[in-house]
Amino acid sequence: MTADGAYDTRKCHDAIAARGAHAVIPPRRNAKPWKPTSAGAIARNEAVNASRYLGRALWRQWSGYHRRSRVETKMHCVKLMGQSLMARDFERQVAEVQIRIAVLNRYTALGIPVTEPVG
């Protein structure tokens, strides 16, 4: 589960660990290790140590946290196509969302450059 730094709390880490998931939450800049009393605290301490050892920027790449910004960017693009759905029926709403996503995927495909080796 990926979340931003606002979710760097004991309750969040414990709830994520209780469900058997792995938390990718950046520790706060002044983060101190917690007492290892729960699985969530142990996982968070590992993130704090890795962040200190690698540095924040490299930790984000190493942990996969950078993918969160890609998802947020795509959701912003979906919202630019309209904040609300026009259809009232659920099946038609599903179809409308699928059409929007197909249009975004087509725009993305058109914008990706094709490079070919020369010589």
Contacts in CASP RR format, 6 or more apart in sequence:
PFRMAT RR
TARGET T0000
AUTHOR 0000-0000-0000
METHOD contacts of the structure
MODEL  1
MTADGAYDTRKCHDAIAARGAHAVIPPRRNAKPWKPTSAGAIARNEAVNA
SRYLGRALWRQWSGYHRRSRVETKMHCVKLMGQSLMARDFERQVAEVQIR
IAVLNRYTALGIPVTEPVG
1 16 0 8 1.000
1 21 0 8 1.000
1 22 0 8 1.000
1 23 0 8 1.000
1 24 0 8 1.000
2 24 0 8 1.000
2 25 0 8 1.000
2 64 0 8 1.000
2 65 0 8 1.000
2 67 0 8 1.000
2 68 0 8 1.000
3 12 0 8 1.000
3 23 0 8 1.000
3 24 0 8 1.000
3 25 0 8 1.000
4 25 0 8 1.000
4 26 0 8 1.000
4 68 0 8 1.000
5 25 0 8 1.000
5 26 0 8 1.000
5 27 0 8 1.000
5 28 0 8 1.000
7 25 0 8 1.000
8 25 0 8 1.000
8 26 0 8 1.000
8 27 0 8 1.000
8 28 0 8 1.000
8 31 0 8 1.000
8 44 0 8 1.000
10 34 0 8 1.000
10 38 0 8 1.000
10 40 0 8 1.000
10 41 0 8 1.000
12 23 0 8 1.000
12 25 0 8 1.000
13 23 0 8 1.000
13 25 0 8 1.000
13 38 0 8 1.000
13 40 0 8 1.000
13 41 0 8 1.000
13 43 0 8 1.000
13 44 0 8 1.000
14 38 0 8 1.000
14 39 0 8 1.000
14 40 0 8 1.000
14 41 0 8 1.000
16 22 0 8 1.000
16 23 0 8 1.000
16 40 0 8 1.000
16 43 0 8 1.000
17 23 0 8 1.000
17 38 0 8 1.000
17 39 0 8 1.000
17 40 0 8 1.000
17 43 0 8 1.000
18 39 0 8 1.000
22 43 0 8 1.000
23 40 0 8 1.000
23 43 0 8 1.000
23 44 0 8 1.000
23 47 0 8 1.000
24 47 0 8 1.000
24 63 0 8 1.000
24 64 0 8 1.000
24 65 0 8 1.000
24 68 0 8 1.000
25 44 0 8 1.000
25 47 0 8 1.000
26 47 0 8 1.000
26 51 0 8 1.000
26 56 0 8 1.000
26 59 0 8 1.000
26 60 0 8 1.000
26 65 0 8 1.000
27 44 0 8 1.000
27 47 0 8 1.000
27 48 0 8 1.000
27 51 0 8 1.000
29 56 0 8 1.000
31 48 0 8 1.000
31 51 0 8 1.000
32 48 0 8 1.000
33 45 0 8 1.000
33 48 0 8 1.000
33 49 0 8 1.000
34 41 0 8 1.000
34 44 0 8 1.000
34 45 0 8 1.000
35 41 0 8 1.000
36 42 0 8 1.000
36 45 0 8 1.000
47 59 0 8 1.000
47 63 0 8 1.000
50 59 0 8 1.000
50 62 0 8 1.000
50 63 0 8 1.000
51 59 0 8 1.000
54 62 0 8 1.000
59 65 0 8 1.000
60 66 0 8 1.000
74 104 0 8 1.000
77 104 0 8 1.000
78 100 0 8 1.000
78 101 0 8 1.000
78 104 0 8 1.000
81 100 0 8 1.000
81 103 0 8 1.000
81 104 0 8 1.000
85 93 0 8 1.000
85 96 0 8 1.000
85 97 0 8 1.000
86 96 0 8 1.000
87 93 0 8 1.000
87 95 0 8 1.000
87 96 0 8 1.000
END
